[in-house]
Amino acid sequence: MRYSILVFLILLLVMSGSFGQTPAREILVRWYPATLEKPGLVDVTLGPVKGKALLCGAILESVGDDVFSRQKIISIMNGVNRYQVEHPWKETDRNWIRATYYTGVMAFYDATKDAKLLDQAVKWAQKHEWQPGNERSGSNILTCGQTYLKIYFLKKDPAMIAPLIEWVNSGKPNAPSGRPVWYLEAGRRYADSLYVGPPTLAMLSRATGDEKYLEYMHAMYWDVADLLFDGRYGFFYRDKRFVDTRSASGRKVFWSRGNGWVIAGIPRILEYLPEDDPFYARYVNLLKTMAASIADVQGKDGLWRTNLGDPNEYPAPETSGTAFFTYAITWGINNGILEREKYLPVARKAWTGLVNSVHPDGKLGWVQPVGDQPRAVESQMTHEYAVGAFLLAGSQMLRLQK
């Protein structure tokens, strides 16, 4: 009965628009203080939400088994992709933000063979004349190359990857053929780099047959990982600034999206890395270790918080990290690397939470803005890189249903 009253109150708030004026948690505490005694029911701070609020799975499980049907997954993914196409963060971009989005678009295409998705990606690549990014970070520059190479594998047109190959072999300081440590950002090794750069190098090796690209990749990857991975916890620090940083409650700071970048990059490497490569098992073991640690701190609503080391520091859910985790874990299940019995409930719970975070118009909410550490998140926040991660996750959920 008490739960029925709570659900009624929440629905009443949504219908009346009251969430638009007052933080949701404040309203619930004021009207129904017993909710604080039930952390499994309400264990996040939703914060102020403009307009009609989206009910997160932490409060009301509004999505049933239907979200796991192939038809429903594709419908949701199409809606999210359509919203992003209609609401670009900027008109023209080929750097890591939009390039990450397109890694998801191509994964969506791979899972459905929908020609419209391939056409969308090809037009984007053609618009930028197949050029690498123009960022300072050598690793970020390579992000768009993942989409170019995906298209190249389908079309077999060398012109599609010629500018990328020219850049990688240019010998410039922030190119893989340049100085030994070519992948810094603001003078630091950083966790995000393990998603944006290494997969491109693995794909280049497959495309050209040249193993030097794998040598560049391994040297970079394990240099960064050996510095930033904390084996005791099974998580990565975003960069060296956070090794000794503590939250307000004295706990470790492991940024959710930072760890998402890392674990989501591993499947993208393994897809193109020969199984007899001497480093293959090391990537697999890292995926297993991180998946176990990540699963242990999953929220009751299926979503993760921005600080994996202290989820209560910013208790609102966050979808970019969650989507990356969902992608990597589901990929691990689909490829026989992660135990299905143990991780399938994690993946299904996470996908349900992600679907619950999609607004009626297709906008993916609860996305932490561009940053490098845990921060507060609100329902209305979104960004392109998170949409890319969502499409990656959905693409693996589609394969899971086969």
C-alpha positions as CSV (number, residue, x, y, z in Angstrom):
1,M,0.0,0.0,0.0
2,R,2.8,2.4,0.9
3,Y,4.5,1.8,-2.4
4,S,1.2,2.4,-4.2
5,I,0.9,5.8,-2.5
6,L,4.5,6.7,-3.4
7,V,4.0,5.8,-7.1
8,F,0.7,7.8,-7.1
9,L,2.6,10.8,-5.6
10,I,5.3,10.6,-8.2
11,L,2.9,10.3,-11.1
12,L,0.9,13.3,-9.7
13,L,4.1,15.3,-9.6
14,V,5.0,14.5,-13.1
15,M,1.5,15.3,-14.4
16,S,1.4,18.6,-12.5
17,G,4.9,19.7,-13.5
18,S,5.9,20.1,-9.9
19,F,9.3,18.6,-10.6
20,G,10.0,21.7,-12.6
21,Q,10.1,24.0,-9.6
22,T,11.5,21.9,-6.7
23,P,14.1,19.2,-6.6
24,A,12.4,15.9,-6.7
25,R,14.1,14.5,-3.7
26,E,13.0,17.5,-1.6
27,I,9.4,17.0,-2.7
28,L,9.5,13.3,-1.9
29,V,11.1,13.9,1.5
30,R,8.6,16.5,2.4
31,W,5.6,14.5,1.3
32,Y,6.8,11.0,2.0
33,P,9.8,11.0,4.3
34,A,9.8,7.2,4.7
35,T,11.4,7.0,1.2
36,L,14.7,7.9,2.8
37,E,14.6,4.7,4.8
38,K,14.3,2.7,1.6
39,P,17.5,3.2,-0.3
40,G,16.6,0.5,-2.8
41,L,13.6,2.5,-3.8
42,V,14.9,6.1,-3.9
43,D,18.6,6.2,-3.7
44,V,19.5,9.1,-6.0
45,T,19.1,12.8,-6.1
46,L,17.3,13.7,-9.2
47,G,17.9,17.4,-8.9
48,P,15.8,20.2,-10.5
49,V,14.2,19.1,-13.7
50,K,12.7,21.5,-16.2
51,G,9.3,20.7,-17.6
52,K,7.7,17.3,-17.3
53,A,10.2,15.0,-15.5
54,L,11.4,11.7,-16.9
55,L,10.9,9.0,-14.4
56,C,14.2,7.3,-13.8
57,G,14.3,3.6,-13.0
58,A,15.5,4.4,-9.4
59,I,12.0,5.6,-8.6
60,L,9.6,3.7,-10.9
61,E,10.4,0.7,-13.1
62,S,8.3,1.6,-16.0
63,V,9.9,-0.6,-18.6
64,G,9.3,-4.3,-18.9
65,D,10.7,-7.2,-20.9
66,D,9.6,-5.5,-24.1
67,V,12.8,-3.4,-24.1
68,F,14.7,-6.6,-24.9
69,S,12.8,-7.4,-28.0
70,R,14.8,-6.8,-31.2
71,Q,12.0,-4.6,-32.6
72,K,11.9,-2.4,-29.4
73,I,15.7,-2.1,-29.2
74,I,15.9,-0.9,-32.8
75,S,13.0,1.5,-32.3
76,I,14.6,3.1,-29.2
77,M,18.0,3.3,-31.0
78,N,16.4,4.9,-34.0
79,G,14.7,7.5,-31.8
80,V,17.9,8.4,-30.0
81,N,19.9,8.6,-33.2
82,R,17.2,10.7,-34.9
83,Y,17.1,13.1,-32.0
84,Q,20.9,13.6,-32.2
85,V,20.9,14.2,-35.9
86,E,18.2,16.9,-35.4
87,H,20.0,18.4,-32.4
88,P,23.8,18.4,-33.1
89,W,26.0,20.1,-30.5
90,K,27.7,22.0,-33.3
91,E,27.2,22.1,-37.1
92,T,30.6,20.8,-38.2
93,D,32.9,18.6,-36.2
94,R,35.2,15.6,-36.7
95,N,36.9,15.6,-33.4
96,W,36.5,13.2,-30.5
97,I,32.9,14.2,-29.5
98,R,31.3,13.6,-32.8
99,A,33.7,10.9,-33.8
100,T,32.7,8.9,-30.7
101,Y,29.1,9.4,-31.7
102,Y,29.9,7.9,-35.1
103,T,31.5,4.8,-33.5
104,G,28.0,4.1,-32.2
105,V,26.4,4.9,-35.5
106,M,28.6,2.3,-37.3
107,A,28.0,-0.3,-34.6
108,F,24.3,0.3,-35.1
109,Y,24.8,-0.3,-38.8
110,D,26.8,-3.5,-38.2
111,A,24.0,-4.9,-36.0
112,T,21.1,-4.0,-38.4
113,K,22.6,-3.5,-41.9
114,D,20.3,-0.5,-42.2
115,A,21.7,1.4,-45.2
116,K,20.5,4.7,-43.9
117,L,23.0,4.5,-41.0
118,L,25.9,3.7,-43.4
119,D,24.9,6.5,-45.6
120,Q,24.8,8.9,-42.6
121,A,28.4,7.9,-41.7
122,V,29.7,8.1,-45.2
123,K,28.3,11.6,-45.7
124,W,29.9,12.7,-42.5
125,A,33.3,11.3,-43.5
126,Q,33.0,12.7,-47.0
127,K,32.2,16.1,-45.6
128,H,35.5,16.1,-43.8
129,E,37.4,14.6,-46.7
130,W,38.5,11.6,-44.6
131,Q,40.9,13.8,-42.6
132,P,42.0,12.9,-39.1
133,G,41.0,15.2,-36.3
134,N,42.6,18.6,-35.7
135,E,43.0,18.4,-31.9
136,R,46.2,18.7,-30.0
137,S,46.1,15.3,-28.3
138,G,47.6,12.7,-30.6
139,S,45.2,10.1,-29.4
140,N,42.1,12.2,-29.8
141,I,43.1,13.0,-33.4
142,L,42.7,9.3,-34.3
143,T,39.1,8.9,-33.1
144,C,37.4,9.7,-36.4
145,G,39.7,7.1,-38.0
146,Q,37.6,4.3,-36.4
147,T,34.6,5.2,-38.6
148,Y,36.7,5.8,-41.7
149,L,38.3,2.4,-41.3
150,K,34.9,0.7,-40.7
151,I,33.7,2.2,-43.9
152,Y,36.9,1.2,-45.7
153,F,36.5,-2.4,-44.7
154,L,33.1,-2.3,-46.5
155,K,34.0,-0.2,-49.5
156,K,37.7,-1.1,-50.0
157,D,38.6,2.4,-51.3
158,P,42.2,3.2,-50.2
159,A,41.4,7.0,-50.5
160,M,39.2,6.6,-47.4
161,I,42.1,5.9,-45.2
162,A,45.0,7.6,-47.1
163,P,44.9,10.8,-45.1
164,L,44.8,8.9,-41.8
165,I,47.8,6.8,-42.8
166,E,49.7,9.8,-43.9
167,W,49.1,11.5,-40.5
168,V,50.1,8.4,-38.5
169,N,53.3,8.1,-40.5
170,S,54.1,11.9,-40.6
171,G,56.6,11.9,-37.8
172,K,55.0,14.9,-36.2
173,P,55.4,15.1,-32.4
174,N,51.8,14.1,-31.6
175,A,51.6,11.4,-34.3
176,P,52.4,7.7,-33.4
177,S,55.5,7.9,-35.6
178,G,56.7,11.0,-33.8
179,R,58.0,11.3,-30.2
180,P,57.7,8.1,-28.0
181,V,55.0,9.7,-25.8
182,W,52.8,11.2,-28.5
183,Y,49.4,10.7,-26.8
184,L,49.4,13.3,-23.9
185,E,46.6,15.7,-23.1
186,A,47.7,18.8,-21.2
187,G,51.0,17.1,-20.6
188,R,49.3,14.1,-19.0
189,R,48.5,10.5,-19.8
190,Y,44.8,10.1,-19.5
191,A,42.3,7.2,-19.4
192,D,40.1,8.5,-22.2
193,S,42.9,8.1,-24.6
194,L,42.5,4.3,-24.4
195,Y,39.2,4.4,-26.3
196,V,40.0,7.0,-28.9
197,G,43.4,6.0,-30.2
198,P,44.3,2.3,-29.8
199,P,41.3,0.8,-31.7
200,T,42.3,3.0,-34.7
201,L,45.8,1.6,-34.7
202,A,44.5,-2.0,-34.4
203,M,42.2,-1.4,-37.3
204,L,45.0,0.2,-39.3
205,S,47.1,-2.9,-38.8
206,R,44.3,-5.1,-40.1
207,A,43.7,-2.8,-43.1
208,T,47.4,-2.6,-44.1
209,G,48.9,-5.8,-42.8
210,D,51.6,-3.6,-41.1
211,E,52.3,-4.7,-37.6
212,K,54.1,-1.5,-36.7
213,Y,50.6,0.0,-35.9
214,L,50.2,-2.7,-33.2
215,E,53.6,-1.9,-31.8
216,Y,52.5,1.8,-31.5
217,M,49.3,0.7,-29.9
218,H,50.8,-1.7,-27.3
219,A,53.5,0.7,-26.3
220,M,51.0,3.5,-25.8
221,Y,48.3,1.4,-24.1
222,W,50.3,-0.3,-21.5
223,D,52.3,2.9,-20.7
224,V,49.0,4.6,-19.8
225,A,47.5,1.6,-18.1
226,D,50.5,0.8,-16.0
227,L,50.4,4.3,-14.6
228,L,46.7,4.8,-14.1
229,F,45.2,1.3,-13.3
230,D,44.7,0.5,-9.6
231,G,44.8,-3.2,-9.4
232,R,43.5,-3.2,-5.8
233,Y,40.2,-1.7,-6.9
234,G,40.0,-2.8,-10.5
235,F,39.5,0.8,-11.7
236,F,41.4,3.5,-13.6
237,Y,42.3,6.9,-12.3
238,R,41.4,9.5,-15.0
239,D,44.9,10.9,-14.9
240,K,47.7,11.1,-12.3
241,R,46.1,14.1,-10.5
242,F,43.6,11.7,-9.0
243,V,45.8,9.0,-7.7
244,D,45.9,10.6,-4.2
245,T,42.6,12.6,-4.5
246,R,39.8,11.8,-2.1
247,S,36.1,12.6,-2.1
248,A,34.6,14.7,0.7
249,S,34.0,11.5,2.6
250,G,37.6,10.4,2.2
251,R,37.0,7.8,-0.5
252,K,38.8,7.2,-3.8
253,V,37.9,9.1,-7.0
254,F,37.4,6.8,-9.9
255,W,35.5,8.7,-12.6
256,S,32.8,6.6,-14.2
257,R,33.1,7.8,-17.8
258,G,36.9,7.6,-17.6
259,N,36.6,4.0,-16.8
260,G,33.9,3.7,-19.4
261,W,36.3,4.9,-22.0
262,V,38.8,2.3,-21.0
263,I,36.6,-0.8,-20.8
264,A,34.7,0.2,-24.0
265,G,37.9,0.5,-25.9
266,I,39.0,-3.1,-25.1
267,P,36.4,-4.9,-27.3
268,R,37.2,-2.5,-30.1
269,I,40.9,-3.6,-29.9
270,L,40.2,-7.3,-29.5
271,E,38.0,-7.3,-32.6
272,Y,41.1,-6.6,-34.7
273,L,43.9,-8.0,-32.7
274,P,45.1,-11.5,-33.7
275,E,44.4,-14.0,-30.9
276,D,48.0,-15.1,-31.1
277,D,49.3,-11.6,-30.4
278,P,51.4,-11.7,-27.2
279,F,49.3,-9.0,-25.6
280,Y,45.9,-10.5,-26.5
281,A,45.4,-12.3,-23.1
282,R,46.4,-9.2,-21.2
283,Y,43.6,-7.1,-22.8
284,V,41.2,-10.0,-22.1
285,N,42.2,-10.1,-18.5
286,L,41.9,-6.4,-18.1
287,L,38.3,-6.6,-19.5
288,K,37.5,-9.3,-17.0
289,T,39.0,-7.5,-14.0
290,M,37.2,-4.2,-14.8
291,A,33.9,-5.9,-15.5
292,A,33.9,-7.5,-12.1
293,S,34.7,-4.3,-10.3
294,I,32.2,-2.3,-12.3
295,A,29.4,-4.9,-11.7
296,D,30.0,-4.6,-8.0
297,V,29.1,-0.9,-7.8
298,Q,26.1,-0.9,-10.2
299,G,23.1,1.1,-8.9
300,K,19.8,-0.5,-8.0
301,D,18.3,1.3,-10.9
302,G,20.9,-0.3,-13.3
303,L,22.8,2.9,-13.7
304,W,26.2,3.9,-12.3
305,R,27.1,7.1,-10.6
306,T,29.9,9.5,-11.6
307,N,32.3,8.4,-8.9
308,L,32.7,4.6,-8.8
309,G,34.8,5.0,-5.7
310,D,32.1,6.9,-3.8
311,P,28.7,6.6,-5.5
312,N,27.1,8.7,-2.9
313,E,29.3,11.7,-3.6
314,Y,27.0,12.6,-6.6
315,P,24.1,10.2,-6.2
316,A,22.3,11.0,-9.4
317,P,22.6,8.4,-12.2
318,E,24.8,9.0,-15.2
319,T,24.3,7.5,-18.6
320,S,27.6,8.0,-20.6
321,G,29.6,5.8,-18.3
322,T,26.7,3.4,-17.9
323,A,26.3,3.0,-21.7
324,F,30.1,2.3,-22.2
325,F,29.9,-0.3,-19.4
326,T,26.8,-1.9,-20.9
327,Y,28.5,-2.1,-24.3
328,A,31.7,-3.7,-22.9
329,I,30.0,-6.2,-20.6
330,T,27.5,-7.3,-23.2
331,W,30.2,-7.6,-25.8
332,G,32.1,-9.8,-23.3
333,I,29.0,-12.0,-22.9
334,N,28.4,-12.2,-26.6
335,N,32.0,-13.3,-27.2
336,G,32.3,-15.8,-24.5
337,I,34.8,-13.8,-22.4
338,L,32.4,-13.0,-19.5
339,E,30.2,-15.5,-17.8
340,R,26.7,-15.2,-19.1
341,E,25.1,-16.4,-15.9
342,K,26.9,-13.7,-13.8
343,Y,26.8,-10.8,-16.2
344,L,23.6,-11.1,-18.1
345,P,21.5,-9.7,-15.2
346,V,24.0,-6.8,-15.0
347,A,23.6,-6.0,-18.7
348,R,19.8,-6.3,-18.7
349,K,19.5,-4.1,-15.7
350,A,21.8,-1.5,-17.2
351,W,20.0,-1.5,-20.5
352,T,16.6,-1.1,-18.7
353,G,18.1,1.9,-16.8
354,L,19.4,3.4,-20.0
355,V,16.0,3.1,-21.8
356,N,14.4,4.7,-18.8
357,S,16.7,7.6,-19.2
358,V,15.5,8.4,-22.8
359,H,13.0,11.2,-23.0
360,P,9.9,10.8,-25.1
361,D,11.5,12.8,-27.9
362,G,14.5,10.6,-28.1
363,K,16.9,12.7,-26.0
364,L,19.2,10.7,-23.8
365,G,19.3,12.3,-20.4
366,W,21.5,12.1,-17.3
367,V,24.7,12.7,-19.3
368,Q,27.6,14.3,-17.5
369,P,28.9,17.2,-19.6
370,V,32.5,17.3,-21.0
371,G,34.9,16.9,-18.1
372,D,37.6,14.9,-16.4
373,Q,36.2,14.0,-13.0
374,P,32.9,13.2,-11.2
375,R,30.4,16.0,-11.1
376,A,26.6,16.4,-10.5
377,V,24.2,15.4,-13.3
378,E,20.7,16.3,-14.2
379,S,18.0,14.7,-16.3
380,Q,18.1,17.3,-19.1
381,M,21.8,17.0,-19.7
382,T,22.9,15.2,-22.9
383,H,25.8,15.1,-25.4
384,E,26.8,13.3,-28.6
385,Y,29.5,11.0,-27.1
386,A,26.9,9.5,-24.8
387,V,24.6,8.8,-27.8
388,G,27.5,7.0,-29.4
389,A,27.9,4.9,-26.3
390,F,24.2,4.2,-26.1
391,L,24.2,3.0,-29.7
392,L,27.2,0.8,-29.0
393,A,25.3,-0.7,-26.0
394,G,22.2,-1.2,-28.1
395,S,24.1,-2.9,-30.9
396,Q,25.4,-5.5,-28.4
397,M,22.0,-5.9,-26.9
398,L,20.7,-6.8,-30.4
399,R,23.4,-9.5,-30.7
400,L,22.5,-10.8,-27.3
401,Q,19.0,-11.5,-28.5
402,K,20.1,-13.8,-31.3
